[in-house]
């Protein structure tokens, strides 16, 4: 995250705010000490991970690799005689 001195923030505040609103937060420091972080109002709360994609979370069953095993074997082998 970009750190800006207080004097630079004063000079370029409008441009910096436009960038922050588009998702580029920054920190304003005074005498090298960070004072505030400027983020968009729409930014997710700290600690909350922003998910990628549009699919809802799904869970995979523990037996996923053996699900429907009997039916699949019947399709390939034609019945119980080949077991």
Secondary structure, DSSP 4 states (H G I P E B T S, - for coil): -EEEEHHHHHHTHHHHHHHHHTT--EEEEETTEEEEEE--TTSPPTTPPPPPSSPPP----TTGGGTTHHHHHHHHH-SGGG-
